[in-house]
Amino acid sequence: MKHLLVTALLTVTTLAGCSSDEPAADPPTGSADEPAGDQFPDIVGVEATYDDASGTWSFAVTVSSPYDTSERYADGWRVIGQDGTVYGVHELTHDHAGEQPFTRRQTGVAIPVDVDEVSIEGRDLANGFGGTAKTVDLERSS
């Protein structure tokens, strides 16, 4: 019994000594019995097109969310700069359970000319933004 108590104290002391000054990462949201891969949609493809006439971008975004049901689904994505600026949000109003992965287009996204890279991040109806994002280089015609 004494050996067990000493081992437990050593474990607690060792774990306490491993703490750092940095805050712990936020744990993933979702239920405890839900696999991590089923908490968020993944962005699996992006095609960015610049429209010289309007000075805006269009994004053809391919989303994979194999857990999609009418109760919970991938309900959108956002176009976000490397500094955290959100340039556009696209809303999806229904599930795509019978169409995985699926592609939808977002048009008219205004992005300053000095921004040369954005990421597309998916959003889940229950868990918010997360999952695999795609980074896109923005190439404007000269």
C-alpha positions as CSV (number, residue, x, y, z in Angstrom):
1,M,0.0,0.0,0.0
2,K,2.8,2.4,0.9
3,H,4.4,1.7,-2.5
4,L,1.2,2.6,-4.3
5,L,0.9,5.8,-2.4
6,V,4.5,6.8,-3.2
7,T,3.9,6.0,-6.9
8,A,0.8,8.1,-6.9
9,L,2.5,11.1,-5.2
10,L,5.4,10.9,-7.6
11,T,3.0,10.9,-10.6
12,V,1.1,13.9,-9.3
13,T,4.4,15.7,-8.5
14,T,5.8,14.9,-11.9
15,L,2.6,16.1,-13.7
16,A,2.5,19.3,-11.7
17,G,6.1,20.0,-12.6
18,C,5.3,19.7,-16.3
19,S,3.0,22.7,-16.4
20,S,4.0,25.7,-18.4
21,D,3.1,29.4,-18.4
22,E,1.2,29.0,-21.7
23,P,-2.5,28.4,-21.5
24,A,-3.8,25.0,-22.4
25,A,-5.3,24.6,-25.8
26,D,-9.1,24.6,-26.0
27,P,-10.4,21.1,-26.0
28,P,-12.3,20.1,-29.1
29,T,-16.0,20.6,-28.8
30,G,-18.6,18.0,-29.5
31,S,-19.8,15.0,-27.5
32,A,-17.3,12.7,-25.8
33,D,-18.5,9.7,-27.8
34,E,-18.0,11.5,-31.1
35,P,-14.9,10.8,-33.1
36,A,-12.7,13.9,-33.6
37,G,-12.9,13.5,-37.3
38,D,-16.7,13.9,-37.1
39,Q,-16.8,17.2,-35.3
40,F,-16.1,19.5,-38.2
41,P,-16.3,19.4,-42.0
42,D,-13.1,19.4,-43.9
43,I,-12.3,21.7,-46.8
44,V,-10.9,19.3,-49.4
45,G,-10.6,21.7,-52.4
46,V,-10.7,25.3,-53.3
47,E,-10.5,27.1,-56.7
48,A,-10.1,30.9,-56.4
49,T,-10.9,33.1,-59.4
50,Y,-10.3,36.9,-59.6
51,D,-12.8,39.0,-61.5
52,D,-10.9,42.0,-63.0
53,A,-14.2,43.9,-63.7
54,S,-15.5,43.8,-60.2
55,G,-12.2,43.5,-58.3
56,T,-13.6,40.6,-56.3
57,W,-12.9,36.9,-55.8
58,S,-15.0,33.8,-56.3
59,F,-14.3,30.6,-54.5
60,A,-15.4,27.1,-55.6
61,V,-15.2,25.3,-52.3
62,T,-15.4,21.5,-51.9
63,V,-16.5,20.4,-48.5
64,S,-16.5,16.9,-47.0
65,S,-18.7,16.2,-44.0
66,P,-19.6,12.5,-44.0
67,Y,-21.7,12.9,-40.8
68,D,-24.2,15.2,-42.5
69,T,-27.8,14.7,-41.5
70,S,-30.8,17.0,-41.4
71,E,-30.2,17.4,-37.7
72,R,-26.5,18.4,-38.0
73,Y,-24.4,19.3,-41.0
74,A,-21.7,21.5,-42.5
75,D,-23.5,24.8,-42.5
76,G,-20.9,27.0,-44.2
77,W,-17.3,28.3,-44.4
78,R,-15.4,31.5,-44.1
79,V,-12.6,33.1,-46.1
80,I,-10.0,34.3,-43.6
81,G,-6.7,36.2,-44.0
82,Q,-3.5,35.1,-42.3
83,D,-4.0,38.0,-39.8
84,G,-7.4,36.7,-38.8
85,T,-9.5,39.1,-40.9
86,V,-12.7,37.5,-42.2
87,Y,-13.3,38.6,-45.8
88,G,-16.4,36.5,-46.4
89,V,-18.8,33.9,-44.9
90,H,-20.8,31.5,-47.0
91,E,-24.0,30.0,-45.4
92,L,-25.4,26.6,-46.2
93,T,-29.0,26.2,-45.2
94,H,-29.5,22.4,-45.5
95,D,-27.5,19.2,-45.3
96,H,-25.7,17.5,-48.2
97,A,-26.0,13.9,-46.8
98,G,-26.6,12.4,-50.3
99,E,-23.8,14.4,-51.9
100,Q,-20.4,13.9,-50.3
101,P,-18.1,15.7,-50.9
102,F,-19.9,18.6,-52.4
103,T,-18.8,21.9,-54.1
104,R,-20.5,25.3,-53.9
105,R,-19.5,28.7,-55.1
106,Q,-19.1,31.9,-53.2
107,T,-18.8,35.1,-55.3
108,G,-18.1,38.8,-54.7
109,V,-15.6,38.4,-52.0
110,A,-13.6,41.7,-51.6
111,I,-10.0,41.1,-50.6
112,P,-7.4,44.0,-50.4
113,V,-4.7,43.8,-53.1
114,D,-2.0,43.5,-50.5
115,V,-3.4,40.2,-49.3
116,D,-1.9,37.3,-51.3
117,E,-3.1,34.3,-49.3
118,V,-6.3,33.3,-47.5
119,S,-7.6,30.2,-45.9
120,I,-11.0,28.6,-46.2
121,E,-12.3,27.1,-43.0
122,G,-15.5,25.0,-42.7
123,R,-18.2,25.4,-40.1
124,D,-20.3,22.7,-38.4
125,L,-23.9,23.5,-37.3
126,A,-23.2,22.2,-33.8
127,N,-19.5,22.7,-33.2
128,G,-18.6,25.9,-35.2
129,F,-15.5,26.5,-37.2
130,G,-12.8,23.8,-37.4
131,G,-11.6,20.8,-39.3
132,T,-9.1,20.8,-42.2
133,A,-8.8,24.2,-43.8
134,K,-7.2,25.0,-47.2
135,T,-4.8,27.8,-47.8
136,V,-5.1,29.5,-51.3
137,D,-2.5,31.7,-53.0
138,L,-4.3,34.7,-54.6
139,E,-3.0,35.4,-58.1
140,R,-4.4,38.4,-59.8
141,S,-3.9,38.9,-63.5
142,S,-1.6,41.9,-64.2
